[in-house]
Amino acid sequence: MSPLNCTLYSEYSPLLTVDIPNFSFQDKTVQTWLSQGASREKLVMGFATYARTATMNSVEENELGDLYNTRQKGSPGRLTGESGLLSYSEMCENLQNDATNWRTVFEASSGVPHAYRSAWPLDWVSYDNPTSFRTKAEYIVEQGLAGAMIWSLDFDDYLGQYCNLGSYPLISQIKSVFQNQSDLERPTPAANVIPTTRVTNVIPTTRVANVMSTTLETNVVATNSPGGSAGARTLPTTGTTTTTESNPRRCLQAEKCPEAFGYYADCTNCTRFFHCSFHVPHTINCPPGLRYQAHLSVCDWPGNVYCPNEDM
């Protein structure tokens, strides 16, 4: 087994002078994908809210190279109950309840911490903390990647009762960086790698409110059939009882995103819309016969959509 969690860079330890076989560091993985022609705006980088643990033979063997080939998993956590794995909540609990025996090390060159216990059981832990999460989120922005994937929400201190850092101390770092991403330098996407996605047969029933959100909003797409058939479902409304969209549409005229993230109607064509990601617009076509309804961000029947364009 490998007790390593995901390090951002390979320079984890001064004692580690060669790459570890069969282990990919996040920067190395991203750069490999890019060197093979992958588009930056299609790459999503993973974040772990859990820790990997191992058992040291002696307290002196606390460096990365000492533990790579170990087959001894660390002690199980009080909440997860699985050897070799700890949630971030359990990691915080260990460090606070047994601070005398735990030693923490943050390797600035690799961008991640590790910790080890100087008394029996001799556990060694590779994990992420708010500092490393923030460093990785800034890396995503600086590299112009699509976003972040988190595994998992419940392994973070979602109640804020173990780490004394408020709720979601890890995931909140990603949200903070993404919301303030204009403060960081990002590469300009090449004009020829902006993808155009076409929806052909499937009417989407869920959407992500924005790239940084961890909650999915469910929307009913087709509300009433064109003839008003019985048993049709009703769209959720926000302060109005009419099914006709009366407010002006939030649309793009020159295919330039006014905000980093969001959904926008096409000012010249009601059958398609734009998804803005890091200020880059991606064209999405509604299924045949439907039009884009901006205030619900869904494709709907023409009778339910305000569309100033008669000829499409």
C-alpha positions as CSV (number, residue, x, y, z in Angstrom):
1,M,0.0,0.0,0.0
2,S,1.0,3.6,-0.4
3,P,0.3,5.8,2.6
4,L,0.5,9.0,0.5
5,N,-2.3,11.4,0.0
6,C,-2.2,13.7,-3.1
7,T,0.8,16.1,-3.0
8,L,0.8,19.0,-5.3
9,Y,4.5,18.9,-6.3
10,S,7.0,16.0,-6.2
11,E,9.6,17.7,-4.0
12,Y,8.0,16.2,-0.9
13,S,11.2,15.6,1.1
14,P,14.9,16.6,0.8
15,L,15.6,12.8,1.2
16,L,13.4,12.0,-1.8
17,T,15.8,12.6,-4.8
18,V,13.9,10.5,-7.4
19,D,10.3,10.1,-8.4
20,I,8.3,7.5,-6.5
21,P,7.3,4.7,-9.0
22,N,3.5,4.3,-9.7
23,F,2.6,7.5,-7.9
24,S,1.4,10.6,-9.6
25,F,1.8,14.1,-8.1
26,Q,-1.0,16.5,-9.0
27,D,1.1,19.0,-10.9
28,K,2.9,16.2,-12.8
29,T,-0.4,14.7,-13.8
30,V,-1.9,18.0,-14.9
31,Q,1.2,18.9,-17.0
32,T,1.2,15.5,-18.6
33,W,-2.4,15.9,-19.7
34,L,-1.7,19.3,-21.1
35,S,1.4,18.2,-22.9
36,Q,-0.7,15.5,-24.6
37,G,-3.1,18.1,-25.9
38,A,-5.9,18.2,-23.3
39,S,-7.8,21.4,-23.0
40,R,-7.3,23.3,-19.7
41,E,-11.0,24.0,-19.4
42,K,-11.8,20.3,-19.4
43,L,-9.5,19.3,-16.6
44,V,-10.9,19.0,-13.1
45,M,-8.5,18.5,-10.2
46,G,-9.5,16.3,-7.2
47,F,-9.3,17.3,-3.5
48,A,-9.3,14.8,-0.6
49,T,-10.8,15.6,2.7
50,Y,-9.5,12.4,4.1
51,A,-6.0,11.3,5.3
52,R,-4.0,8.2,4.5
53,T,-2.2,6.6,7.4
54,A,0.6,4.1,8.0
55,T,2.5,2.6,11.0
56,M,6.2,3.5,11.4
57,N,8.7,0.9,12.6
58,S,10.3,3.6,14.7
59,V,9.7,7.3,15.4
60,E,12.9,8.1,13.5
61,E,11.4,6.7,10.3
62,N,9.0,9.6,9.7
63,E,10.1,10.8,6.3
64,L,8.3,9.9,3.0
65,G,10.9,7.6,1.7
66,D,10.9,5.5,4.9
67,L,7.2,4.7,4.5
68,Y,6.4,4.3,0.9
69,N,6.7,0.5,0.8
70,T,5.1,-0.1,4.2
71,R,2.2,-2.5,4.4
72,Q,1.2,-1.6,7.9
73,K,-1.9,0.6,7.9
74,G,-2.4,3.2,10.6
75,S,-4.9,3.1,13.5
76,P,-8.6,3.4,12.6
77,G,-10.4,6.7,13.4
78,R,-13.1,7.0,16.0
79,L,-15.7,8.0,13.4
80,T,-14.8,6.1,10.2
81,G,-13.4,3.0,11.9
82,E,-11.2,2.0,9.0
83,S,-7.5,1.3,9.3
84,G,-5.3,3.4,7.0
85,L,-7.9,6.1,6.7
86,L,-8.9,9.2,8.7
87,S,-11.4,11.9,7.9
88,Y,-10.2,15.5,8.3
89,S,-12.5,15.8,11.4
90,E,-10.7,12.8,13.0
91,M,-7.3,14.3,12.1
92,C,-8.2,17.5,13.9
93,E,-9.5,15.6,16.9
94,N,-6.2,13.6,17.1
95,L,-4.1,16.7,16.9
96,Q,-6.1,18.5,19.6
97,N,-6.7,15.7,22.0
98,D,-3.2,14.3,21.9
99,A,-1.1,17.3,21.0
100,T,1.8,16.2,23.2
101,N,2.5,13.1,21.1
102,W,1.7,14.4,17.6
103,R,4.2,16.2,15.4
104,T,3.1,18.1,12.3
105,V,5.3,19.1,9.3
106,F,4.4,21.3,6.4
107,E,6.6,20.8,3.4
108,A,6.4,24.2,1.5
109,S,8.1,22.7,-1.5
110,S,5.4,20.1,-2.0
111,G,2.5,22.2,-0.7
112,V,1.1,19.6,1.7
113,P,1.5,18.6,5.4
114,H,2.1,15.3,7.1
115,A,2.0,14.3,10.8
116,Y,3.4,11.5,12.9
117,R,2.9,10.3,16.5
118,S,6.0,10.0,18.7
119,A,4.4,7.5,21.1
120,W,2.7,4.1,20.5
121,P,0.9,3.5,18.2
122,L,3.5,5.1,15.8
123,D,1.0,6.4,13.2
124,W,2.2,8.5,10.3
125,V,-0.5,10.6,8.4
126,S,-0.5,12.2,5.0
127,Y,-3.3,14.7,4.7
128,D,-4.5,18.1,3.5
129,N,-5.2,21.2,5.7
130,P,-6.7,24.6,4.9
131,T,-3.3,25.9,3.7
132,S,-2.7,23.1,1.2
133,F,-6.4,23.3,0.0
134,R,-5.9,27.0,-0.7
135,T,-2.6,26.4,-2.5
136,K,-4.2,23.8,-4.7
137,A,-7.2,26.0,-5.4
138,E,-4.9,28.8,-6.4
139,Y,-3.0,26.3,-8.7
140,I,-6.3,25.5,-10.5
141,V,-6.9,29.2,-11.1
142,E,-3.4,29.9,-12.2
143,Q,-3.4,26.9,-14.6
144,G,-6.8,27.9,-16.0
145,L,-8.4,24.5,-15.2
146,A,-12.1,23.8,-15.2
147,G,-12.5,23.4,-11.4
148,A,-12.3,21.1,-8.4
149,M,-13.8,17.8,-7.4
150,I,-14.1,17.0,-3.7
151,W,-14.2,13.6,-2.0
152,S,-16.1,13.9,0.2
153,L,-18.2,16.5,1.8
154,D,-18.9,14.6,5.0
155,F,-15.2,14.0,5.7
156,D,-14.6,17.7,6.1
157,D,-15.5,19.2,9.5
158,Y,-19.0,20.2,8.2
159,L,-20.3,20.9,11.7
160,G,-17.3,22.9,12.7
161,Q,-16.9,21.0,16.0
162,Y,-13.6,19.3,15.6
163,C,-11.1,21.8,14.1
164,N,-12.4,25.1,15.7
165,L,-12.2,26.6,12.2
166,G,-15.9,26.9,11.4
167,S,-17.9,24.6,9.2
168,Y,-16.2,23.1,6.1
169,P,-12.7,24.5,6.9
170,L,-11.2,22.7,3.9
171,I,-13.9,23.2,1.2
172,S,-14.4,26.9,2.2
173,Q,-10.9,27.6,1.1
174,I,-11.7,26.5,-2.5
175,K,-14.8,28.6,-2.5
176,S,-12.9,31.6,-1.2
177,V,-10.2,31.3,-3.9
178,F,-12.7,30.8,-6.7
179,Q,-14.8,33.7,-5.7
180,N,-11.7,36.0,-5.7
181,Q,-10.0,34.3,-8.7
182,S,-9.6,37.7,-10.5
183,D,-6.8,38.5,-8.0
184,L,-4.7,35.7,-9.5
185,E,-3.0,35.5,-12.8
186,R,-4.6,33.0,-15.2
187,P,-3.4,31.9,-18.7
188,T,-5.5,33.2,-21.6
189,P,-7.3,30.3,-23.1
190,A,-6.4,29.6,-26.7
191,A,-9.1,30.6,-29.2
192,N,-9.1,27.2,-30.9
193,V,-9.8,25.2,-27.8
194,I,-13.1,26.6,-26.7
195,P,-15.4,23.6,-26.9
196,T,-18.9,23.7,-28.3
197,T,-21.3,21.2,-26.7
198,R,-24.6,20.2,-28.4
199,V,-27.4,18.5,-26.4
200,T,-29.2,16.2,-28.9
201,N,-31.8,14.1,-27.2
202,V,-31.7,14.6,-23.4
203,I,-33.5,17.5,-21.6
204,P,-31.4,18.3,-18.6
205,T,-33.3,18.1,-15.3
206,T,-30.5,19.3,-13.0
207,R,-28.0,22.1,-13.2
208,V,-25.1,23.3,-11.1
209,A,-25.8,26.9,-9.9
210,N,-22.2,27.7,-10.4
211,V,-18.9,25.9,-10.7
212,M,-17.9,26.4,-7.1
213,S,-21.2,25.2,-5.6
214,T,-21.5,21.8,-4.0
215,T,-25.3,21.8,-4.2
216,L,-27.4,20.8,-7.2
217,E,-30.6,22.6,-8.0
218,T,-33.3,20.5,-9.5
219,N,-35.4,22.1,-12.2
220,V,-38.5,20.6,-14.0
221,V,-37.8,21.4,-17.7
222,A,-40.9,20.8,-19.8
223,T,-43.9,22.1,-17.9
224,N,-46.9,21.9,-20.1
225,S,-47.0,20.3,-23.5
226,P,-47.7,22.7,-26.4
227,G,-51.4,21.6,-26.3
228,G,-51.7,21.7,-22.5
229,S,-52.0,18.0,-21.9
230,A,-53.5,16.8,-18.6
231,G,-51.1,15.8,-15.8
232,A,-48.4,18.1,-16.9
233,R,-46.0,19.2,-14.2
234,T,-45.7,22.8,-13.0
235,L,-42.4,24.8,-13.0
236,P,-41.4,26.3,-9.7
237,T,-42.0,30.0,-9.6
238,T,-40.3,32.9,-7.9
239,G,-42.7,35.6,-7.0
240,T,-45.0,35.2,-10.0
241,T,-47.9,33.0,-11.0
242,T,-47.6,33.4,-14.8
243,T,-45.9,30.8,-16.9
244,T,-44.7,33.4,-19.4
245,E,-41.3,34.9,-18.8
246,S,-41.9,38.6,-18.6
247,N,-38.6,39.8,-17.4
248,P,-35.9,40.8,-19.9
249,R,-33.5,38.0,-20.6
250,R,-29.9,38.0,-19.3
251,C,-28.2,37.5,-22.7
252,L,-24.8,37.8,-24.4
253,Q,-24.5,39.9,-27.5
254,A,-20.8,39.6,-28.4
255,E,-20.2,36.2,-26.7
256,K,-18.2,37.9,-24.0
257,C,-18.9,36.8,-20.4
258,P,-19.7,39.7,-18.0
259,E,-19.0,37.4,-15.1
260,A,-16.7,34.5,-14.5
261,F,-19.4,32.0,-14.0
262,G,-23.1,31.8,-15.0
263,Y,-25.7,30.9,-17.7
264,Y,-26.8,33.4,-20.3
265,A,-29.3,33.4,-23.1
266,D,-28.1,34.1,-26.7
267,C,-29.5,37.5,-27.6
268,T,-29.8,36.5,-31.3
269,N,-31.1,32.9,-30.9
270,C,-33.6,31.6,-28.4
271,T,-32.8,28.0,-29.1
272,R,-29.4,28.1,-27.5
273,F,-27.6,29.6,-24.5
274,F,-24.1,30.1,-23.1
275,H,-22.4,28.6,-20.0
276,C,-19.6,30.9,-18.8
277,S,-16.7,29.3,-17.0
278,F,-13.7,31.4,-16.0
279,H,-15.1,34.1,-18.4
280,V,-15.0,31.7,-21.3
281,P,-18.5,31.2,-23.0
282,H,-19.5,27.7,-24.1
283,T,-22.4,27.3,-26.5
284,I,-25.1,24.8,-25.6
285,N,-28.1,24.1,-27.9
286,C,-31.5,23.3,-26.5
287,P,-33.2,20.0,-27.7
288,P,-35.3,20.5,-30.9
289,G,-38.5,22.3,-30.3
290,L,-37.5,24.0,-27.0
291,R,-36.2,27.5,-26.1
292,Y,-34.0,28.7,-23.4
293,Q,-35.8,30.3,-20.4
294,A,-33.2,32.5,-18.7
295,H,-34.8,33.1,-15.3
296,L,-34.9,29.3,-14.6
297,S,-31.8,28.4,-16.6
298,V,-33.6,25.6,-18.4
299,C,-34.9,24.7,-21.9
300,D,-38.7,24.9,-22.0
301,W,-41.7,24.9,-24.3
302,P,-41.9,28.0,-26.6
303,G,-45.2,29.1,-25.0
304,N,-43.5,29.5,-21.6
305,V,-40.5,31.5,-22.9
306,Y,-40.3,35.2,-23.7
307,C,-38.4,35.5,-26.9
308,P,-38.0,38.7,-28.9
309,N,-36.6,37.0,-31.9
310,E,-39.4,35.8,-34.2
311,D,-37.1,34.4,-36.9
312,M,-34.7,31.9,-35.5
